[in-house]
Amino acid sequence: MQTTARRNEWPLDKTMNTTEVTRFIEAASVTTHNKEGAYVSGLIMEGARWDEKTQSIEESRPKELTAKMPIILIKAVNADKVETNMYGCPVYKTQDRGPTWVFTANIKTKHKEGKWVMAGVALLMDVV
């Protein structure tokens, strides 16, 4: 965030991280780098799943505890450009929540954010 804010001459307190779930499934599919952010692969969603058709969070399928996420682009933007209808999804290092929190990823949703909060939806870097 700090690097982007300096480059674009934005105040740091008006700069936020945003996430964009791409259509790339495998890391080999990404052939170029992004100048504004970083691609992250290997995240797992717990409590819900990413629906490729609707491009938003949907309920988990029966007996599916976790779902692999497509590659996510994380970049800093001016706070004025943050989209609505997003769920502030916590990202944790492991399933042990709390001290393993890394950041909050804003993920598109067609439902109210409270639905996913009550379901305990989170992104995980590793399942142990």
Secondary structure, 3 states (H helix, E strand, C coil): CHHHHHHHCCCHHHEEEEEEECCCCCHHHCCCCCCCEEEECCCEEECCEEECCCCEEECCCCCCCEEECCCEEEEEEEHHHCCCCEEEEEEECCCCCCCCEEEEEEEEECCCHHHHHHHCCEEECCCC
